[in-house]
Amino acid sequence: QVQLVESGGGLVQPGGSLTLSCAASGFAFSSAAMSWYRQAPGKERELVAVIYSPGGYLNYVDSVKGRFTISRDNAQNTVYLQMNSLKPEDTAVYYCNARRGHAYDYWGQGTQVTVPS
């Protein structure tokens, strides 16, 4: 039973910070590339950040570079997204994703992040 459970979403004022967590179980977490995606109303889901195990490769969408940090704790099977200097444009449902080539592609249910204008 594979599970990806996001937590930490909520409402935060512009310029504020929020940390999302994704607790994983049921697969080889340490072998997976872990990502955060987000989807705003009426828009396509976009990749926000990715981290490969054990963390030597990181990448971010341009709009969050310098503000967001992805990290992982393989001992806890958890991936994090630290979000700083939040903007209204960051408002979206944030989804955790686990992928290892063609072997698997798992998704969490998402957590809402709202930054009011």
A tleap script that builds the chain and sets N, CA, C and O, in Angstrom:
source leaprc.protein.ff14SB
mol = sequence {
  NGLN VAL GLN LEU VAL GLU SER GLY GLY GLY
  LEU VAL GLN PRO GLY GLY SER LEU THR LEU
  SER CYS ALA ALA SER GLY PHE ALA PHE SER
  SER ALA ALA MET SER TRP TYR ARG GLN ALA
  PRO GLY LYS GLU ARG GLU LEU VAL ALA VAL
  ILE TYR SER PRO GLY GLY TYR LEU ASN TYR
  VAL ASP SER VAL LYS GLY ARG PHE THR ILE
  SER ARG ASP ASN ALA GLN ASN THR VAL TYR
  LEU GLN MET ASN SER LEU LYS PRO GLU ASP
  THR ALA VAL TYR TYR CYS ASN ALA ARG ARG
  GLY HIE ALA TYR ASP TYR TRP GLY GLN GLY
  THR GLN VAL THR VAL PRO CSER
}
set mol.1.N position { 0.833 -1.176 0.000 }
set mol.1.CA position { 0.000 0.000 0.000 }
set mol.1.C position { 0.883 1.248 0.000 }
set mol.1.O position { 1.451 1.620 1.027 }
set mol.2.N position { 0.990 1.887 -1.166 }
set mol.2.CA position { 1.786 3.092 -1.305 }
set mol.2.C position { 0.991 4.285 -0.796 }
set mol.2.O position { -0.188 4.447 -1.109 }
set mol.3.N position { 1.656 5.107 -0.011 }
set mol.3.CA position { 1.030 6.322 0.482 }
set mol.3.C position { 2.000 7.487 0.408 }
set mol.3.O position { 3.171 7.361 0.765 }
set mol.4.N position { 1.498 8.621 -0.058 }
set mol.4.CA position { 2.178 9.901 0.020 }
set mol.4.C position { 1.195 10.861 0.668 }
set mol.4.O position { 0.140 11.146 0.102 }
set mol.5.N position { 1.530 11.357 1.838 }
set mol.5.CA position { 0.612 12.178 2.614 }
set mol.5.C position { 1.239 13.542 2.844 }
set mol.5.O position { 2.208 13.677 3.590 }
set mol.6.N position { 0.672 14.551 2.193 }
set mol.6.CA position { 1.154 15.919 2.345 }
set mol.6.C position { 0.541 16.571 3.576 }
set mol.6.O position { -0.587 16.263 3.961 }
set mol.7.N position { 1.293 17.469 4.184 }
set mol.7.CA position { 0.791 18.257 5.296 }
set mol.7.C position { 1.528 19.582 5.337 }
set mol.7.O position { 2.558 19.750 4.685 }
set mol.8.N position { 1.001 20.515 6.099 }
set mol.8.CA position { 1.649 21.799 6.302 }
set mol.8.C position { 1.062 22.946 5.521 }
set mol.8.O position { 1.497 24.086 5.686 }
set mol.9.N position { 0.086 22.679 4.675 }
set mol.9.CA position { -0.530 23.751 3.921 }
set mol.9.C position { -1.379 24.644 4.799 }
set mol.9.O position { -1.665 24.319 5.951 }
set mol.10.N position { -1.775 25.769 4.244 }
set mol.10.CA position { -2.591 26.713 4.974 }
set mol.10.C position { -2.580 28.064 4.314 }
set mol.10.O position { -2.143 28.215 3.173 }
set mol.11.N position { -3.068 29.048 5.046 }
set mol.11.CA position { -3.109 30.428 4.578 }
set mol.11.C position { -1.977 31.207 5.223 }
set mol.11.O position { -1.802 31.167 6.441 }
set mol.12.N position { -1.211 31.914 4.409 }
set mol.12.CA position { -0.103 32.708 4.912 }
set mol.12.C position { -0.082 34.045 4.177 }
set mol.12.O position { -0.399 34.106 2.989 }
set mol.13.N position { 0.287 35.108 4.875 }
set mol.13.CA position { 0.316 36.432 4.276 }
set mol.13.C position { 1.460 36.555 3.279 }
set mol.13.O position { 2.456 35.840 3.389 }
set mol.14.N position { 1.327 37.462 2.301 }
set mol.14.CA position { 2.437 37.688 1.382 }
set mol.14.C position { 3.721 38.019 2.136 }
set mol.14.O position { 3.713 38.784 3.100 }
set mol.15.N position { 4.817 37.433 1.680 }
set mol.15.CA position { 6.100 37.601 2.341 }
set mol.15.C position { 6.363 36.610 3.449 }
set mol.15.O position { 7.478 36.539 3.966 }
set mol.16.N position { 5.361 35.847 3.821 }
set mol.16.CA position { 5.500 34.875 4.880 }
set mol.16.C position { 6.121 33.579 4.421 }
set mol.16.O position { 6.506 33.434 3.260 }
set mol.17.N position { 6.217 32.631 5.348 }
set mol.17.CA position { 6.861 31.349 5.090 }
set mol.17.C position { 5.958 30.199 5.489 }
set mol.17.O position { 5.079 30.338 6.340 }
set mol.18.N position { 6.190 29.073 4.862 }
set mol.18.CA position { 5.433 27.859 5.135 }
set mol.18.C position { 6.308 26.674 4.756 }
set mol.18.O position { 7.056 26.742 3.781 }
set mol.19.N position { 6.223 25.598 5.515 }
set mol.19.CA position { 6.949 24.374 5.196 }
set mol.19.C position { 5.967 23.240 4.970 }
set mol.19.O position { 5.154 22.929 5.841 }
set mol.20.N position { 6.045 22.624 3.804 }
set mol.20.CA position { 5.235 21.462 3.484 }
set mol.20.C position { 6.034 20.195 3.752 }
set mol.20.O position { 7.250 20.165 3.563 }
set mol.21.N position { 5.344 19.153 4.191 }
set mol.21.CA position { 5.946 17.849 4.403 }
set mol.21.C position { 5.179 16.797 3.623 }
set mol.21.O position { 3.970 16.914 3.424 }
set mol.22.N position { 5.886 15.779 3.188 }
set mol.22.CA position { 5.279 14.642 2.508 }
set mol.22.C position { 5.848 13.374 3.115 }
set mol.22.O position { 7.030 13.074 2.948 }
set mol.23.N position { 5.013 12.636 3.816 }
set mol.23.CA position { 5.406 11.381 4.437 }
set mol.23.C position { 5.091 10.233 3.488 }
set mol.23.O position { 3.952 10.079 3.049 }
set mol.24.N position { 6.100 9.430 3.172 }
set mol.24.CA position { 5.975 8.362 2.192 }
set mol.24.C position { 6.080 6.995 2.849 }
set mol.24.O position { 6.788 6.821 3.841 }
set mol.25.N position { 5.367 6.030 2.284 }
set mol.25.CA position { 5.451 4.653 2.753 }
set mol.25.C position { 5.043 3.708 1.629 }
set mol.25.O position { 4.353 4.108 0.691 }
set mol.26.N position { 5.472 2.451 1.728 }
set mol.26.CA position { 5.052 1.419 0.804 }
set mol.26.C position { 5.926 1.229 -0.420 }
set mol.26.O position { 5.583 0.444 -1.304 }
set mol.27.N position { 7.045 1.929 -0.491 }
set mol.27.CA position { 7.981 1.779 -1.601 }
set mol.27.C position { 9.369 2.179 -1.138 }
set mol.27.O position { 9.548 2.650 -0.015 }
set mol.28.N position { 10.352 1.987 -2.013 }
set mol.28.CA position { 11.745 2.278 -1.667 }
set mol.28.C position { 12.000 3.766 -1.797 }
set mol.28.O position { 12.469 4.244 -2.830 }
set mol.29.N position { 11.684 4.490 -0.735 }
set mol.29.CA position { 11.793 5.943 -0.751 }
set mol.29.C position { 13.194 6.409 -1.127 }
set mol.29.O position { 13.347 7.354 -1.902 }
set mol.30.N position { 14.212 5.757 -0.588 }
set mol.30.CA position { 15.580 6.210 -0.814 }
set mol.30.C position { 16.019 6.075 -2.268 }
set mol.30.O position { 17.016 6.678 -2.664 }
set mol.31.N position { 15.290 5.292 -3.075 }
set mol.31.CA position { 15.621 5.119 -4.485 }
set mol.31.C position { 14.846 6.054 -5.401 }
set mol.31.O position { 15.103 6.097 -6.604 }
set mol.32.N position { 13.910 6.795 -4.848 }
set mol.32.CA position { 12.985 7.584 -5.651 }
set mol.32.C position { 13.436 9.025 -5.805 }
set mol.32.O position { 14.011 9.617 -4.892 }
set mol.33.N position { 13.164 9.574 -6.977 }
set mol.33.CA position { 13.207 11.018 -7.154 }
set mol.33.C position { 11.911 11.591 -6.593 }
set mol.33.O position { 10.821 11.159 -6.969 }
set mol.34.N position { 12.029 12.550 -5.708 }
set mol.34.CA position { 10.868 13.148 -5.065 }
set mol.34.C position { 10.665 14.564 -5.589 }
set mol.34.O position { 11.619 15.324 -5.753 }
set mol.35.N position { 9.414 14.903 -5.847 }
set mol.35.CA position { 9.092 16.203 -6.425 }
set mol.35.C position { 7.896 16.817 -5.738 }
set mol.35.O position { 7.064 16.127 -5.150 }
set mol.36.N position { 7.831 18.132 -5.828 }
set mol.36.CA position { 6.636 18.882 -5.485 }
set mol.36.C position { 6.093 19.514 -6.756 }
set mol.36.O position { 6.823 20.177 -7.494 }
set mol.37.N position { 4.816 19.306 -7.002 }
set mol.37.CA position { 4.079 19.958 -8.066 }
set mol.37.C position { 3.025 20.860 -7.448 }
set mol.37.O position { 2.693 20.729 -6.270 }
set mol.38.N position { 2.506 21.773 -8.247 }
set mol.38.CA position { 1.386 22.582 -7.787 }
set mol.38.C position { 0.432 22.840 -8.944 }
set mol.38.O position { 0.823 22.837 -10.111 }
set mol.39.N position { -0.818 23.060 -8.592 }
set mol.39.CA position { -1.843 23.349 -9.580 }
set mol.39.C position { -2.750 24.444 -9.044 }
set mol.39.O position { -3.422 24.273 -8.026 }
set mol.40.N position { -2.758 25.566 -9.742 }
set mol.40.CA position { -3.643 26.675 -9.419 }
set mol.40.C position { -4.942 26.509 -10.193 }
set mol.40.O position { -4.964 25.833 -11.221 }
set mol.41.N position { -6.027 27.116 -9.716 }
set mol.41.CA position { -7.306 26.990 -10.415 }
set mol.41.C position { -7.205 27.407 -11.875 }
set mol.41.O position { -6.688 28.479 -12.186 }
set mol.42.N position { -7.700 26.558 -12.767 }
set mol.42.CA position { -7.699 26.851 -14.186 }
set mol.42.C position { -6.368 26.701 -14.884 }
set mol.42.O position { -6.253 27.021 -16.067 }
set mol.43.N position { -5.357 26.220 -14.179 }
set mol.43.CA position { -4.034 26.096 -14.768 }
set mol.43.C position { -3.552 24.652 -14.750 }
set mol.43.O position { -4.052 23.820 -13.994 }
set mol.44.N position { -2.564 24.375 -15.603 }
set mol.44.CA position { -1.954 23.057 -15.646 }
set mol.44.C position { -1.106 22.827 -14.405 }
set mol.44.O position { -0.562 23.765 -13.821 }
set mol.45.N position { -1.005 21.573 -14.016 }
set mol.45.CA position { -0.102 21.221 -12.938 }
set mol.45.C position { 1.341 21.440 -13.393 }
set mol.45.O position { 1.713 21.042 -14.497 }
set mol.46.N position { 2.147 22.070 -12.547 }
set mol.46.CA position { 3.522 22.358 -12.901 }
set mol.46.C position { 4.478 21.805 -11.858 }
set mol.46.O position { 4.163 21.746 -10.669 }
set mol.47.N position { 5.647 21.405 -12.323 }
set mol.47.CA position { 6.704 20.961 -11.429 }
set mol.47.C position { 7.302 22.169 -10.725 }
set mol.47.O position { 7.695 23.142 -11.368 }
set mol.48.N position { 7.368 22.100 -9.402 }
set mol.48.CA position { 7.930 23.175 -8.599 }
set mol.48.C position { 9.384 22.895 -8.245 }
set mol.48.O position { 10.245 23.760 -8.402 }
set mol.49.N position { 9.654 21.686 -7.767 }
set mol.49.CA position { 10.992 21.330 -7.312 }
set mol.49.C position { 11.156 19.828 -7.353 }
set mol.49.O position { 10.186 19.086 -7.197 }
set mol.50.N position { 12.387 19.375 -7.563 }
set mol.50.CA position { 12.704 17.958 -7.572 }
set mol.50.C position { 14.000 17.737 -6.814 }
set mol.50.O position { 14.900 18.575 -6.850 }
set mol.51.N position { 14.091 16.613 -6.132 }
set mol.51.CA position { 15.310 16.220 -5.450 }
set mol.51.C position { 15.531 14.729 -5.663 }
set mol.51.O position { 14.644 13.916 -5.405 }
set mol.52.N position { 16.718 14.382 -6.135 }
set mol.52.CA position { 17.100 12.990 -6.287 }
set mol.52.C position { 17.760 12.507 -5.005 }
set mol.52.O position { 18.302 13.294 -4.229 }
set mol.53.N position { 17.702 11.213 -4.802 }
set mol.53.CA position { 18.384 10.612 -3.662 }
set mol.53.C position { 19.850 10.416 -3.987 }
set mol.53.O position { 20.190 9.975 -5.085 }
set mol.54.N position { 20.734 10.743 -3.033 }
set mol.54.CA position { 20.501 11.227 -1.675 }
set mol.54.C position { 20.445 12.742 -1.522 }
set mol.54.O position { 20.647 13.263 -0.425 }
set mol.55.N position { 20.175 13.444 -2.600 }
set mol.55.CA position { 20.044 14.888 -2.538 }
set mol.55.C position { 21.095 15.644 -3.315 }
set mol.55.O position { 21.202 16.863 -3.186 }
set mol.56.N position { 21.880 14.936 -4.126 }
set mol.56.CA position { 22.932 15.581 -4.892 }
set mol.56.C position { 22.441 16.383 -6.074 }
set mol.56.O position { 23.159 17.249 -6.574 }
set mol.57.N position { 21.232 16.111 -6.531 }
set mol.57.CA position { 20.648 16.835 -7.648 }
set mol.57.C position { 19.379 17.520 -7.187 }
set mol.57.O position { 18.488 16.886 -6.622 }
set mol.58.N position { 19.301 18.822 -7.432 }
set mol.58.CA position { 18.132 19.636 -7.114 }
set mol.58.C position { 17.786 20.499 -8.308 }
set mol.58.O position { 18.670 20.925 -9.051 }
set mol.59.N position { 16.503 20.757 -8.494 }
set mol.59.CA position { 16.105 21.706 -9.512 }
set mol.59.C position { 14.785 22.345 -9.111 }
set mol.59.O position { 13.987 21.753 -8.384 }
set mol.60.N position { 14.565 23.566 -9.598 }
set mol.60.CA position { 13.382 24.344 -9.267 }
set mol.60.C position { 12.857 25.047 -10.502 }
set mol.60.O position { 13.616 25.376 -11.415 }
set mol.61.N position { 11.562 25.273 -10.524 }
set mol.61.CA position { 11.002 26.128 -11.542 }
set mol.61.C position { 11.500 27.562 -11.293 }
set mol.61.O position { 11.693 27.969 -10.147 }
set mol.62.N position { 11.703 28.313 -12.371 }
set mol.62.CA position { 12.319 29.633 -12.249 }
set mol.62.C position { 11.582 30.544 -11.265 }
set mol.62.O position { 12.216 31.323 -10.553 }
set mol.63.N position { 10.277 30.455 -11.221 }
set mol.63.CA position { 9.488 31.370 -10.413 }
set mol.63.C position { 9.696 31.212 -8.906 }
set mol.63.O position { 9.317 32.100 -8.142 }
set mol.64.N position { 10.290 30.102 -8.466 }
set mol.64.CA position { 10.499 29.888 -7.033 }
set mol.64.C position { 11.969 29.861 -6.646 }
set mol.64.O position { 12.286 29.740 -5.462 }
set mol.65.N position { 12.867 29.970 -7.604 }
set mol.65.CA position { 14.295 29.932 -7.301 }
set mol.65.C position { 14.674 31.065 -6.361 }
set mol.65.O position { 14.287 32.215 -6.566 }
set mol.66.N position { 15.429 30.728 -5.335 }
set mol.66.CA position { 15.822 31.698 -4.335 }
set mol.66.C position { 14.834 31.859 -3.214 }
set mol.66.O position { 15.145 32.504 -2.213 }
set mol.67.N position { 13.642 31.291 -3.348 }
set mol.67.CA position { 12.609 31.399 -2.322 }
set mol.67.C position { 12.243 30.052 -1.703 }
set mol.67.O position { 11.967 29.975 -0.506 }
set mol.68.N position { 12.239 28.993 -2.509 }
set mol.68.CA position { 11.838 27.663 -2.045 }
set mol.68.C position { 13.056 26.760 -1.936 }
set mol.68.O position { 14.012 26.898 -2.699 }
set mol.69.N position { 13.017 25.839 -0.989 }
set mol.69.CA position { 14.068 24.846 -0.820 }
set mol.69.C position { 13.445 23.475 -0.626 }
set mol.69.O position { 12.629 23.280 0.274 }
set mol.70.N position { 13.830 22.521 -1.475 }
set mol.70.CA position { 13.386 21.149 -1.316 }
set mol.70.C position { 14.476 20.363 -0.592 }
set mol.70.O position { 15.665 20.568 -0.838 }
set mol.71.N position { 14.068 19.473 0.292 }
set mol.71.CA position { 15.009 18.634 1.014 }
set mol.71.C position { 14.338 17.305 1.319 }
set mol.71.O position { 13.121 17.169 1.199 }
set mol.72.N position { 15.142 16.326 1.715 }
set mol.72.CA position { 14.588 15.017 2.050 }
set mol.72.C position { 15.333 14.420 3.221 }
set mol.72.O position { 16.514 14.694 3.432 }
set mol.73.N position { 14.632 13.602 3.978 }
set mol.73.CA position { 15.194 12.858 5.090 }
set mol.73.C position { 14.874 11.397 4.825 }
set mol.73.O position { 13.765 10.939 5.100 }
set mol.74.N position { 15.845 10.663 4.290 }
set mol.74.CA position { 15.599 9.272 3.926 }
set mol.74.C position { 15.341 8.382 5.138 }
set mol.74.O position { 14.657 7.365 5.026 }
set mol.75.N position { 15.883 8.757 6.295 }
set mol.75.CA position { 15.633 7.989 7.508 }
set mol.75.C position { 14.182 8.101 7.949 }
set mol.75.O position { 13.658 7.189 8.589 }
set mol.76.N position { 13.527 9.210 7.615 }
set mol.76.CA position { 12.136 9.430 7.982 }
set mol.76.C position { 11.181 9.257 6.810 }
set mol.76.O position { 9.974 9.437 6.970 }
set mol.77.N position { 11.701 8.908 5.627 }
set mol.77.CA position { 10.877 8.763 4.421 }
set mol.77.C position { 10.011 9.999 4.191 }
set mol.77.O position { 8.813 9.898 3.925 }
set mol.78.N position { 10.639 11.158 4.299 }
set mol.78.CA position { 9.904 12.411 4.209 }
set mol.78.C position { 10.635 13.392 3.308 }
set mol.78.O position { 11.859 13.511 3.362 }
set mol.79.N position { 9.870 14.091 2.480 }
set mol.79.CA position { 10.399 15.170 1.668 }
set mol.79.C position { 9.719 16.465 2.107 }
set mol.79.O position { 8.543 16.467 2.469 }
set mol.80.N position { 10.470 17.562 2.073 }
set mol.80.CA position { 9.987 18.852 2.549 }
set mol.80.C position { 10.080 19.897 1.452 }
set mol.80.O position { 10.886 19.783 0.529 }
set mol.81.N position { 9.254 20.902 1.567 }
set mol.81.CA position { 9.367 22.083 0.730 }
set mol.81.C position { 9.261 23.302 1.634 }
set mol.81.O position { 8.178 23.633 2.118 }
set mol.82.N position { 10.392 23.968 1.860 }
set mol.82.CA position { 10.420 25.203 2.627 }
set mol.82.C position { 10.143 26.356 1.673 }
set mol.82.O position { 10.875 26.559 0.704 }
set mol.83.N position { 9.096 27.102 1.946 }
set mol.83.CA position { 8.661 28.186 1.080 }
set mol.83.C position { 8.791 29.499 1.834 }
set mol.83.O position { 8.162 29.695 2.873 }
set mol.84.N position { 9.606 30.388 1.307 }
set mol.84.CA position { 9.814 31.706 1.893 }
set mol.84.C position { 9.372 32.786 0.921 }
set mol.84.O position { 9.209 32.533 -0.273 }
set mol.85.N position { 9.181 33.985 1.440 }
set mol.85.CA position { 8.793 35.137 0.621 }
set mol.85.C position { 7.609 34.812 -0.278 }
set mol.85.O position { 7.633 35.084 -1.478 }
set mol.86.N position { 6.592 34.238 0.306 }
set mol.86.CA position { 5.450 33.763 -0.473 }
set mol.86.C position { 4.704 34.910 -1.131 }
set mol.86.O position { 4.579 36.003 -0.579 }
set mol.87.N position { 4.212 34.625 -2.330 }
set mol.87.CA position { 3.485 35.578 -3.147 }
set mol.87.C position { 2.102 35.034 -3.456 }
set mol.87.O position { 1.887 33.823 -3.396 }
set mol.88.N position { 1.154 35.914 -3.787 }
set mol.88.CA position { -0.167 35.417 -4.185 }
set mol.88.C position { -0.110 34.426 -5.346 }
set mol.88.O position { -0.948 33.528 -5.432 }
set mol.89.N position { 0.863 34.579 -6.234 }
set mol.89.CA position { 1.011 33.670 -7.364 }
set mol.89.C position { 1.376 32.245 -6.941 }
set mol.89.O position { 1.276 31.319 -7.745 }
set mol.90.N position { 1.796 32.064 -5.692 }
set mol.90.CA position { 2.111 30.736 -5.180 }
set mol.90.C position { 0.877 29.973 -4.728 }
set mol.90.O position { 0.968 28.789 -4.406 }
set mol.91.N position { -0.270 30.629 -4.700 }
set mol.91.CA position { -1.503 29.971 -4.285 }
set mol.91.C position { -1.824 28.812 -5.219 }
set mol.91.O position { -1.935 28.989 -6.432 }
set mol.92.N position { -1.970 27.633 -4.645 }
set mol.92.CA position { -2.220 26.425 -5.433 }
set mol.92.C position { -2.397 25.249 -4.489 }
set mol.92.O position { -2.139 25.349 -3.289 }
set mol.93.N position { -2.840 24.140 -5.048 }
set mol.93.CA position { -2.754 22.863 -4.355 }
set mol.93.C position { -1.390 22.274 -4.669 }
set mol.93.O position { -1.013 22.153 -5.835 }
set mol.94.N position { -0.658 21.912 -3.641 }
set mol.94.CA position { 0.681 21.362 -3.790 }
set mol.94.C position { 0.637 19.850 -3.614 }
set mol.94.O position { 0.080 19.341 -2.642 }
set mol.95.N position { 1.232 19.138 -4.570 }
set mol.95.CA position { 1.215 17.684 -4.600 }
set mol.95.C position { 2.615 17.116 -4.487 }
set mol.95.O position { 3.558 17.639 -5.080 }
set mol.96.N position { 2.744 16.060 -3.733 }
set mol.96.CA position { 3.973 15.306 -3.612 }
set mol.96.C position { 3.983 14.187 -4.644 }
set mol.96.O position { 2.964 13.535 -4.870 }
set mol.97.N position { 5.138 13.966 -5.268 }
set mol.97.CA position { 5.281 12.938 -6.289 }
set mol.97.C position { 6.542 12.123 -6.051 }
set mol.97.O position { 7.586 12.672 -5.697 }
set mol.98.N position { 6.445 10.819 -6.246 }
set mol.98.CA position { 7.579 9.907 -6.179 }
set mol.98.C position { 7.700 9.172 -7.500 }
set mol.98.O position { 6.723 8.618 -8.002 }
set mol.99.N position { 8.895 9.169 -8.061 }
set mol.99.CA position { 9.092 8.563 -9.375 }
set mol.99.C position { 10.448 7.891 -9.450 }
set mol.99.O position { 11.441 8.395 -8.927 }
set mol.100.N position { 10.471 6.744 -10.111 }
set mol.100.CA position { 11.726 6.077 -10.425 }
set mol.100.C position { 11.611 5.515 -11.830 }
set mol.100.O position { 11.181 4.376 -12.015 }
set mol.101.N position { 11.993 6.304 -12.817 }
set mol.101.CA position { 11.911 5.896 -14.209 }
set mol.101.C position { 10.536 5.349 -14.540 }
set mol.101.O position { 9.516 5.977 -14.257 }
set mol.102.N position { 10.524 4.149 -15.154 }
set mol.102.CA position { 9.265 3.494 -15.502 }
set mol.102.C position { 8.711 2.635 -14.378 }
set mol.102.O position { 7.615 2.089 -14.501 }
set mol.103.N position { 9.453 2.508 -13.283 }
set mol.103.CA position { 9.076 1.579 -12.224 }
set mol.103.C position { 7.820 2.021 -11.484 }
set mol.103.O position { 6.941 1.204 -11.211 }
set mol.104.N position { 7.729 3.300 -11.160 }
set mol.104.CA position { 6.547 3.814 -10.488 }
set mol.104.C position { 6.443 5.315 -10.607 }
set mol.104.O position { 7.421 6.004 -10.899 }
set mol.105.N position { 5.252 5.807 -10.378 }
set mol.105.CA position { 4.930 7.223 -10.447 }
set mol.105.C position { 3.742 7.430 -9.509 }
set mol.105.O position { 2.592 7.221 -9.895 }
set mol.106.N position { 4.031 7.838 -8.288 }
set mol.106.CA position { 3.022 7.933 -7.241 }
set mol.106.C position { 2.723 9.386 -6.891 }
set mol.106.O position { 3.591 10.255 -6.971 }
set mol.107.N position { 1.481 9.623 -6.504 }
set mol.107.CA position { 1.015 10.970 -6.169 }
set mol.107.C position { 0.291 10.997 -4.842 }
set mol.107.O position { -0.423 10.058 -4.490 }
set mol.108.N position { 0.482 12.093 -4.100 }
set mol.108.CA position { -0.314 12.348 -2.925 }
set mol.108.C position { -1.612 13.044 -3.293 }
set mol.108.O position { -1.876 13.309 -4.466 }
set mol.109.N position { -2.419 13.339 -2.283 }
set mol.109.CA position { -3.721 13.958 -2.503 }
set mol.109.C position { -3.678 15.472 -2.555 }
set mol.109.O position { -4.643 16.105 -2.983 }
set mol.110.N position { -2.578 16.057 -2.126 }
set mol.110.CA position { -2.402 17.492 -2.215 }
set mol.110.C position { -2.725 18.220 -0.922 }
set mol.110.O position { -3.494 17.738 -0.090 }
set mol.111.N position { -2.125 19.383 -0.774 }
set mol.111.CA position { -2.396 20.271 0.351 }
set mol.111.C position { -2.502 21.698 -0.170 }
set mol.111.O position { -1.694 22.130 -0.992 }
set mol.112.N position { -3.493 22.417 0.307 }
set mol.112.CA position { -3.774 23.760 -0.197 }
set mol.112.C position { -2.863 24.786 0.449 }
set mol.112.O position { -2.714 24.821 1.671 }
set mol.113.N position { -2.253 25.623 -0.386 }
set mol.113.CA position { -1.499 26.786 0.067 }
set mol.113.C position { -2.174 28.024 -0.500 }
set mol.113.O position { -2.354 28.140 -1.713 }
set mol.114.N position { -2.544 28.940 0.371 }
set mol.114.CA position { -3.222 30.155 -0.050 }
set mol.114.C position { -2.458 31.372 0.445 }
set mol.114.O position { -2.191 31.512 1.639 }
set mol.115.N position { -2.112 32.246 -0.484 }
set mol.115.CA position { -1.449 33.512 -0.179 }
set mol.115.C position { -2.347 34.614 -0.730 }
set mol.115.O position { -2.377 34.824 -1.943 }
set mol.116.N position { -3.072 35.318 0.118 }
set mol.116.CA position { -4.036 36.301 -0.381 }
set mol.116.C position { -3.358 37.525 -0.984 }
set mol.116.O position { -2.238 37.886 -0.623 }
set mol.117.N position { -4.075 38.154 -1.916 }
set mol.117.CA position { -3.579 39.362 -2.551 }
set mol.117.C position { -3.753 40.561 -1.635 }
set mol.117.O position { -3.389 41.678 -2.003 }
savepdb mol mol.pdb
quit
